[in-house]
Amino acid sequence: MTEENRFIDRYRTGNTPWAHQHPDFNLVETIKNKNVRPCKAFEPGCGLGVEAIWLSRQGFEVTAMDVSELALEKARELAGSISAQLNWAVMDIFKDTLPKEEYGFVFDRGFFHTFDTLEERQLVARKIASSMHEHGLWLSLMGNKDGVPVRTGPPLLTATDIVLAVDPFFEIISLEVSVFGNEEVNPHKIWRCLMKRR
Ligand SMILES: C[S@@+](CC[C@H](N)C(=O)[O-])C[C@H]1O[C@@H](n2cnc3c(N)ncnc32)[C@H](O)[C@@H]1O
């Protein structure tokens, strides 16, 4: 089974430990503290769409995509009437084409870290970069290798893994240690990486 089909299957069987109810504080803080103004925004691997919905409520014009059609169906339900203002797209980042220089802000939570090899991560970073305006911002939340490894936990990256993949396309504005914003008592340690498209 491909990695993409594995994710599709996990939504079918309800094996989605990353699901959470409230917008991740790492996104909320970044938008406020870095004064990111509403613009066209893109969320790859949006899952159940909690952050895409929040961004839309802040005035961003959001395209939220995921390889799982079921995840997006649930996201649409969760969004209720605001769903009409969001563009939900069933896409595979490797197979489908992204628009050129469309977005001013990209957010991903646990999407970029799912790719196992440097080649895959570089390909994804290049694709995301080409969909963004020059100097557009990308905030990525990724499992941190210095955290406690848990069998069912997120993939864990080192700072080197991140820098090698994104540096050709993005200037790193900040790379900080944080935790996932969710309802868990001991959330996983993550990297909160804010980047500017070169
Ligand atoms: C760890 S989950 C995170 C979901 C959501 N961002 C959250 O934090 O709740 C990773 C998401 O990426 C999606 N995904 C994985 N590979 C993908 C691909 N090649 N193209 C598009 N989406 C993909 C999965 O379906 C899944 O929803």
The ligand as an SDF file (V2000), in Angstrom:
LIG
                    3D

 27 29  0  0  0  0  0  0  0  0999 V2000
   -0.6320   13.7740   10.2540 C   0  0  0  0  0  0  0  0  0  0  0  0
   -2.0110   14.1640    9.2690 S   0  0  0  0  0  0  0  0  0  0  0  0
   -2.2950   15.8660    9.7440 C   0  0  0  0  0  0  0  0  0  0  0  0
   -3.6780   16.3620    9.3880 C   0  0  0  0  0  0  0  0  0  0  0  0
   -4.0010   17.7940    9.8360 C   0  0  0  0  0  0  0  0  0  0  0  0
   -3.0800   18.7470    9.2660 N   0  0  0  0  0  0  0  0  0  0  0  0
   -3.9970   17.8820   11.3450 C   0  0  0  0  0  0  0  0  0  0  0  0
   -3.0340   18.4090   11.9100 O   0  0  0  0  0  0  0  0  0  0  0  0
   -4.9490   17.3950   11.9550 O   0  0  0  0  0  0  0  0  0  0  0  0
   -1.2550   14.3250    7.6480 C   0  0  0  0  0  0  0  0  0  0  0  0
   -2.2700   14.6550    6.5650 C   0  0  0  0  0  0  0  0  0  0  0  0
   -1.6100   14.7380    5.3060 O   0  0  0  0  0  0  0  0  0  0  0  0
   -2.3980   14.0800    4.3220 C   0  0  0  0  0  0  0  0  0  0  0  0
   -1.4850   13.6050    3.2570 N   0  0  0  0  0  0  0  0  0  0  0  0
   -0.5160   12.6640    3.3730 C   0  0  0  0  0  0  0  0  0  0  0  0
    0.1220   12.4900    2.2030 N   0  0  0  0  0  0  0  0  0  0  0  0
   -0.4690   13.3450    1.3230 C   0  0  0  0  0  0  0  0  0  0  0  0
   -0.2580   13.6290   -0.0540 C   0  0  0  0  0  0  0  0  0  0  0  0
    0.6710   12.9830   -0.7720 N   0  0  0  0  0  0  0  0  0  0  0  0
   -1.0070   14.5980   -0.6390 N   0  0  0  0  0  0  0  0  0  0  0  0
   -1.9670   15.2510    0.0770 C   0  0  0  0  0  0  0  0  0  0  0  0
   -2.2210   15.0090    1.3830 N   0  0  0  0  0  0  0  0  0  0  0  0
   -1.4860   14.0720    1.9950 C   0  0  0  0  0  0  0  0  0  0  0  0
   -3.0740   12.9370    5.0780 C   0  0  0  0  0  0  0  0  0  0  0  0
   -4.2280   12.4410    4.4420 O   0  0  0  0  0  0  0  0  0  0  0  0
   -3.3540   13.5890    6.4300 C   0  0  0  0  0  0  0  0  0  0  0  0
   -4.6270   14.1990    6.4740 O   0  0  0  0  0  0  0  0  0  0  0  0
  1  2  1  0
  2  3  1  0
  2 10  1  0
  3  4  1  0
  4  5  1  0
  5  6  1  0
  5  7  1  0
  7  8  2  0
  7  9  1  0
 10 11  1  0
 11 12  1  0
 11 26  1  0
 12 13  1  0
 13 14  1  0
 13 24  1  0
 14 15  1  0
 14 23  1  0
 15 16  2  0
 16 17  1  0
 17 18  1  0
 17 23  2  0
 18 19  1  0
 18 20  2  0
 20 21  1  0
 21 22  2  0
 22 23  1  0
 24 25  1  0
 24 26  1  0
 26 27  1  0
M  CHG  2   2   1   9  -1
M  END
$$$$
